[in-house]
Amino acid sequence: MKGMRKLEKYSLQDREESMTLSSQISDVVYIVDRSGSIQERHFDEAVEFIYNVTEFLTIDEQNLKVSVMTFSSDNRLDIAFDSYTNKTELLQKINNLKGTITNGNTQTGMAINYTQSTILTTGKGARSGAEVAVIVMTDGQSSGYPKPETEADNLRADGADVFSLGIGSALSASNAELKGIASDPDSYYLLYVSSFVYLCNLVPDLVPKLESNIAATLLSDCPEDPVVAEMDYTSTHQELSTAEATRHPEQQTTDAVTEMVQNTSLVLAPVDPNFGSSAVIWDQSIAAFITTTALLFLKNILN
């Protein structure tokens, strides 16, 4: 990649030991989803998270520098490495991202490609010889091509560490795309919260991964993420996937019945197009009746 040195691969242990022994010159890039599925107030919470992480970091030419780009159907470089001279100025630029209009599709792969080809270059202030960390923040599956997993692999081929940060119910900690974007091991490079308001919980986790000799504290008003807390509680239930383990037994049973009804609905659906819309409505009414009856029956059993 033009303007960027290909970095030698290290094991996770070697990298951590090396960072502990000396100050680390690192270029950190945030790739932030601003697609239409994200409310603007939630985007502001993503900005607040980046601000809170950056407050703990040592920002200067001898340590860390931060760049921020946002994406949807297009890519936009909001903060380049060479667009500020000190930490105070950087924090102000991050804060100014609040109020960004969100719209468009989730073109994650295109955004990662843009990061490699445009942002991580000396022309945009990336430093030759610096370690590179890329944090991909998104609330949903990507749309279109290229595939984000492939583009993340290309970043790794140039020596970058790639973190994937999933947010919201459209994703889960076991999401295949998030895992494909994240470097290995997933337990270190994949982060997840169930809503934007809970991003503050990840500040103490991410900060030392970007600068190993810095310890970050949890904000006093940061609410606990109940979904992630329950994931931790149920992590020993190996027979369930991570997503399934976050749900109560009642919800799992309800979901199973819903799936059964949906399958039944598909069987009952007319295959002859001449039946018309009335047959479809009749089919949906049967499905609704089965759903209501089955759920009432299950409620009595569970109680």
C-alpha positions as CSV (number, residue, x, y, z in Angstrom):
1,M,0.0,0.0,0.0
2,K,1.5,3.3,-1.1
3,G,2.7,5.5,1.8
4,M,2.4,2.8,4.5
5,R,5.1,0.3,5.6
6,K,4.1,-3.3,5.7
7,L,4.5,-4.3,9.4
8,E,6.0,-7.5,10.6
9,K,3.5,-9.8,12.2
10,Y,3.8,-10.4,15.9
11,S,1.9,-12.8,18.2
12,L,-0.5,-11.1,20.6
13,Q,1.9,-11.8,23.6
14,D,4.9,-10.4,21.7
15,R,3.0,-7.3,20.8
16,E,1.8,-6.6,24.4
17,E,5.3,-7.2,25.8
18,S,6.9,-4.9,23.2
19,M,4.3,-2.1,24.0
20,T,5.0,-2.4,27.7
21,L,8.7,-2.0,27.3
22,S,8.6,1.2,25.3
23,S,6.4,4.0,24.2
24,Q,4.4,3.0,21.1
25,I,4.0,5.1,18.0
26,S,0.5,4.1,16.7
27,D,-1.9,5.4,14.2
28,V,-5.5,4.7,15.2
29,V,-8.4,4.9,12.7
30,Y,-12.1,4.9,13.6
31,I,-14.4,3.7,10.8
32,V,-17.9,4.9,12.0
33,D,-21.2,3.8,10.5
34,R,-23.5,6.8,9.7
35,S,-26.1,4.9,7.7
36,G,-29.8,5.5,7.8
37,S,-30.5,2.8,10.4
38,I,-28.7,4.9,13.0
39,Q,-30.6,7.7,14.7
40,E,-28.6,11.0,14.9
41,R,-28.7,10.9,18.7
42,H,-27.2,7.5,18.6
43,F,-24.5,8.6,16.3
44,D,-23.7,11.4,18.8
45,E,-23.3,8.6,21.4
46,A,-20.8,6.9,19.1
47,V,-18.9,10.2,18.9
48,E,-19.0,10.6,22.7
49,F,-17.4,7.1,23.0
50,I,-14.5,8.1,20.7
51,Y,-14.1,11.3,22.6
52,N,-14.0,9.4,26.0
53,V,-11.4,6.9,24.7
54,T,-9.2,9.7,23.2
55,E,-9.2,11.6,26.5
56,F,-7.2,8.8,28.1
57,L,-4.7,8.4,25.2
58,T,-1.3,10.2,24.8
59,I,-1.8,12.1,21.6
60,D,1.4,13.5,19.9
61,E,3.9,12.7,17.2
62,Q,5.8,10.3,19.5
63,N,2.8,8.3,20.6
64,L,-0.7,8.0,19.3
65,K,-2.5,9.9,16.5
66,V,-6.2,9.4,15.6
67,S,-8.1,9.7,12.4
68,V,-11.9,9.4,12.0
69,M,-13.9,8.6,8.9
70,T,-17.6,8.0,8.6
71,F,-19.4,6.0,6.0
72,S,-22.8,5.0,4.6
73,S,-23.3,4.8,0.9
74,D,-20.2,7.0,0.6
75,N,-17.0,7.6,2.5
76,R,-16.0,10.8,4.3
77,L,-12.7,11.5,6.0
78,D,-13.7,13.7,8.9
79,I,-10.4,13.9,10.8
80,A,-7.1,13.1,9.1
81,F,-3.9,12.4,11.1
82,D,-2.4,15.8,9.9
83,S,-5.5,17.9,10.5
84,Y,-4.6,18.9,14.1
85,T,-1.5,19.7,16.1
86,N,-2.4,18.7,19.7
87,K,-4.8,16.7,21.8
88,T,-7.1,19.6,22.7
89,E,-7.6,20.4,19.0
90,L,-8.3,16.8,18.2
91,L,-10.9,16.5,21.0
92,Q,-12.6,19.5,19.7
93,K,-12.7,18.1,16.2
94,I,-14.2,14.9,17.5
95,N,-16.8,16.7,19.5
96,N,-17.7,18.7,16.3
97,L,-18.9,15.5,14.7
98,K,-22.0,15.5,16.8
99,G,-25.0,16.5,14.8
100,T,-23.9,14.6,11.7
101,I,-26.9,13.6,9.5
102,T,-27.3,9.9,9.1
103,N,-28.6,8.3,5.9
104,G,-27.7,5.8,3.2
105,N,-26.7,2.2,3.1
106,T,-24.1,0.3,5.2
107,Q,-21.2,0.0,2.8
108,T,-18.7,-1.4,5.3
109,G,-16.4,-3.1,2.9
110,M,-16.1,0.0,0.8
111,A,-15.2,2.0,3.9
112,I,-12.5,-0.4,5.0
113,N,-11.0,-0.3,1.5
114,Y,-11.0,3.5,1.5
115,T,-9.3,3.5,4.9
116,Q,-6.4,1.4,3.5
117,S,-6.1,3.2,0.1
118,T,-6.6,6.8,1.3
119,I,-6.4,7.3,5.0
120,L,-3.4,5.1,6.0
121,T,-1.0,7.0,3.7
122,T,1.7,9.5,4.3
123,G,-0.3,12.0,2.2
124,K,-3.0,12.0,4.9
125,G,-0.5,12.1,7.8
126,A,0.0,8.4,8.5
127,R,3.5,7.8,9.9
128,S,5.9,5.4,8.4
129,G,6.8,2.7,10.9
130,A,3.8,3.3,13.1
131,E,1.7,0.4,14.4
132,V,-1.8,0.6,13.0
133,A,-5.1,-0.1,14.8
134,V,-8.4,0.2,13.0
135,I,-11.8,0.2,14.8
136,V,-14.8,-0.6,12.7
137,M,-18.0,0.6,14.4
138,T,-21.4,-0.5,12.9
139,D,-25.0,-1.3,13.9
140,G,-25.7,-3.8,11.1
141,Q,-24.8,-6.1,8.3
142,S,-23.0,-4.6,5.4
143,S,-24.8,-4.1,2.0
144,G,-23.1,-4.6,-1.3
145,Y,-19.5,-5.3,-2.2
146,P,-16.6,-5.6,-1.5
147,K,-17.0,-7.9,1.5
148,P,-15.8,-6.3,4.7
149,E,-14.1,-9.5,5.8
150,T,-12.0,-9.6,2.7
151,E,-11.0,-5.9,3.0
152,A,-10.1,-6.4,6.7
153,D,-7.9,-9.3,5.6
154,N,-6.1,-6.9,3.3
155,L,-5.6,-4.5,6.2
156,R,-4.1,-7.3,8.2
157,A,-1.8,-8.2,5.3
158,D,-0.3,-4.7,5.7
159,G,0.2,-5.3,9.4
160,A,-2.9,-3.6,10.9
161,D,-4.8,-4.8,13.9
162,V,-8.5,-4.6,13.2
163,F,-11.2,-4.3,15.9
164,S,-14.8,-4.8,15.1
165,L,-17.4,-3.1,17.4
166,G,-21.0,-4.2,16.9
167,I,-23.9,-2.2,18.3
168,G,-27.5,-3.1,18.6
169,S,-30.0,-5.9,18.2
170,A,-29.4,-6.3,14.4
171,L,-26.0,-7.8,15.4
172,S,-24.8,-10.1,18.1
173,A,-21.4,-11.0,19.7
174,S,-21.5,-14.2,17.6
175,N,-22.2,-12.4,14.3
176,A,-20.1,-14.0,11.5
177,E,-19.4,-10.7,9.8
178,L,-18.1,-9.0,12.9
179,K,-15.9,-12.0,13.6
180,G,-14.6,-11.9,10.1
181,I,-13.7,-8.2,10.4
182,A,-12.0,-8.7,13.7
183,S,-8.4,-9.8,14.0
184,D,-7.8,-13.0,16.1
185,P,-8.5,-13.8,18.8
186,D,-12.1,-12.6,18.7
187,S,-12.1,-12.5,22.5
188,Y,-9.6,-9.6,22.2
189,Y,-10.6,-7.8,19.0
190,L,-14.4,-8.2,18.9
191,L,-16.4,-5.8,21.0
192,Y,-20.2,-5.7,21.4
193,V,-22.9,-3.7,23.1
194,S,-26.7,-4.0,22.7
195,S,-27.3,-0.3,22.3
196,F,-25.3,2.9,21.7
197,V,-26.0,4.2,25.2
198,Y,-23.9,1.3,26.6
199,L,-20.8,2.1,24.5
200,C,-19.3,3.8,27.6
201,N,-18.8,0.4,29.1
202,L,-16.1,-0.4,26.5
203,V,-13.9,2.6,27.3
204,P,-11.9,0.7,30.0
205,D,-11.6,-2.3,27.7
206,L,-10.4,-0.5,24.5
207,V,-8.0,2.2,26.0
208,P,-5.3,-0.3,27.1
209,K,-5.5,-2.2,23.9
210,L,-4.6,1.1,22.1
211,E,-2.0,2.2,24.6
212,S,-0.9,-0.6,26.9
213,N,0.4,1.5,29.8
214,I,-2.8,3.5,30.2
215,A,-5.6,2.3,32.5
216,A,-9.0,3.8,31.9
217,T,-11.8,4.0,34.4
218,L,-15.6,3.5,33.9
219,L,-17.6,6.7,33.9
220,S,-19.7,7.1,37.0
221,D,-22.9,7.5,35.1
222,C,-22.3,4.7,32.6
223,P,-25.3,2.3,32.6
224,E,-24.7,-1.4,32.6
225,D,-25.6,-3.3,29.5
226,P,-28.1,-5.9,30.6
227,V,-27.7,-8.1,27.4
228,V,-23.9,-8.3,27.7
229,A,-24.1,-8.9,31.5
230,E,-26.5,-11.8,30.8
231,M,-24.1,-13.1,28.1
232,D,-21.4,-13.3,30.7
233,Y,-23.7,-15.0,33.1
234,T,-24.7,-17.7,30.6
235,S,-21.3,-18.1,28.9
236,T,-21.0,-21.6,30.5
237,H,-24.0,-22.9,28.5
238,Q,-22.0,-24.2,25.6
239,E,-25.1,-25.9,24.0
240,L,-26.5,-22.4,23.2
241,S,-25.0,-20.0,20.7
242,T,-24.0,-16.6,22.2
243,A,-27.0,-14.9,20.7
244,E,-29.4,-17.6,22.0
245,A,-27.8,-17.5,25.5
246,T,-28.8,-13.8,25.8
247,R,-32.5,-14.6,25.8
248,H,-34.7,-15.9,28.6
249,P,-36.0,-19.5,28.3
250,E,-39.5,-18.1,27.7
251,Q,-38.3,-16.0,24.8
252,Q,-36.4,-19.0,23.3
253,T,-39.6,-21.0,23.4
254,T,-41.7,-18.2,22.0
255,D,-39.1,-17.8,19.1
256,A,-39.4,-21.5,18.4
257,V,-43.2,-21.4,18.2
258,T,-42.9,-18.3,16.0
259,E,-40.6,-20.1,13.6
260,M,-42.9,-23.1,13.6
261,V,-45.9,-20.9,12.7
262,Q,-43.9,-19.1,10.0
263,N,-43.1,-22.5,8.5
264,T,-46.7,-23.5,8.7
265,S,-47.8,-20.3,7.1
266,L,-45.4,-21.0,4.2
267,V,-47.0,-24.4,3.8
268,L,-50.5,-23.0,3.8
269,A,-49.7,-20.2,1.4
270,P,-51.3,-20.7,-2.0
271,V,-49.0,-21.7,-4.8
272,D,-51.4,-20.8,-7.5
273,P,-51.1,-17.0,-8.3
274,N,-54.8,-17.0,-9.4
275,F,-55.9,-17.4,-5.8
276,G,-55.4,-13.6,-5.2
277,S,-54.8,-11.5,-2.1
278,S,-57.9,-12.8,-0.2
279,A,-56.3,-16.2,0.1
280,V,-53.1,-14.7,1.5
281,I,-55.1,-12.8,4.1
282,W,-56.9,-16.0,5.0
283,D,-53.6,-17.7,5.4
284,Q,-52.2,-15.0,7.7
285,S,-55.3,-15.2,9.9
286,I,-54.7,-18.9,10.4
287,A,-51.1,-18.2,11.3
288,A,-52.2,-15.5,13.8
289,F,-54.8,-17.9,15.4
290,I,-52.1,-20.6,15.7
291,T,-49.7,-18.2,17.2
292,T,-52.1,-16.9,19.8
293,T,-53.3,-20.3,20.8
294,A,-49.8,-21.7,21.1
295,L,-48.5,-18.8,23.2
296,L,-51.4,-19.0,25.6
297,F,-50.7,-22.8,26.0
298,L,-47.0,-22.2,26.6
299,K,-47.7,-19.4,29.1
300,N,-49.8,-21.8,31.2
301,I,-47.0,-24.4,31.1
302,L,-44.3,-21.9,32.0
303,N,-46.3,-20.5,34.9
